[in-house]
Amino acid sequence: MRCCRTPGTLQVTTVVVSIMIVWIIFSPIAALMAYLITYAEYSHHYPDRGPVIREAVRAAIVTFLFFLVLGIAVSFILPGILK
């Protein structure tokens, strides 16, 4: 039994899966880097660690969500462009 996909559809599916793998891997890395950079910078300005950790976590969450939404959006938009 043969698959009913055309070669173009298979190529688009491969691109979408590749993009999803990239944002699944790099979103947490970007969030970690945002946390470390924000923590390092804010620790110079605040003597107490509480606000520093809070702001660093906030920056990490925003960065993670930004790259996650960007990756999902590209995964849905790109197949329409490639067809």
Contacts in CASP RR format, 6 or more apart in sequence:
PFRMAT RR
TARGET T0000
AUTHOR 0000-0000-0000
METHOD contacts of the structure
MODEL  1
MRCCRTPGTLQVTTVVVSIMIVWIIFSPIAALMAYLITYAEYSHHYPDRG
PVIREAVRAAIVTFLFFLVLGIAVSFILPGILK
5 13 0 8 1.000
8 83 0 8 1.000
11 82 0 8 1.000
12 78 0 8 1.000
12 79 0 8 1.000
12 80 0 8 1.000
12 82 0 8 1.000
12 83 0 8 1.000
13 79 0 8 1.000
15 78 0 8 1.000
15 79 0 8 1.000
15 82 0 8 1.000
16 75 0 8 1.000
16 78 0 8 1.000
16 79 0 8 1.000
19 71 0 8 1.000
19 74 0 8 1.000
19 75 0 8 1.000
19 78 0 8 1.000
20 71 0 8 1.000
20 75 0 8 1.000
22 71 0 8 1.000
23 67 0 8 1.000
23 68 0 8 1.000
23 70 0 8 1.000
23 71 0 8 1.000
23 72 0 8 1.000
23 74 0 8 1.000
23 75 0 8 1.000
26 67 0 8 1.000
27 64 0 8 1.000
27 67 0 8 1.000
27 68 0 8 1.000
27 71 0 8 1.000
28 64 0 8 1.000
30 63 0 8 1.000
30 64 0 8 1.000
30 67 0 8 1.000
31 60 0 8 1.000
31 61 0 8 1.000
31 63 0 8 1.000
31 64 0 8 1.000
31 67 0 8 1.000
32 60 0 8 1.000
33 63 0 8 1.000
34 56 0 8 1.000
34 59 0 8 1.000
34 60 0 8 1.000
34 62 0 8 1.000
34 63 0 8 1.000
34 64 0 8 1.000
35 56 0 8 1.000
35 57 0 8 1.000
35 59 0 8 1.000
35 60 0 8 1.000
36 56 0 8 1.000
37 59 0 8 1.000
38 55 0 8 1.000
38 56 0 8 1.000
38 59 0 8 1.000
38 60 0 8 1.000
39 52 0 8 1.000
39 53 0 8 1.000
39 56 0 8 1.000
42 51 0 8 1.000
42 52 0 8 1.000
42 55 0 8 1.000
42 56 0 8 1.000
43 49 0 8 1.000
43 52 0 8 1.000
46 52 0 8 1.000
END
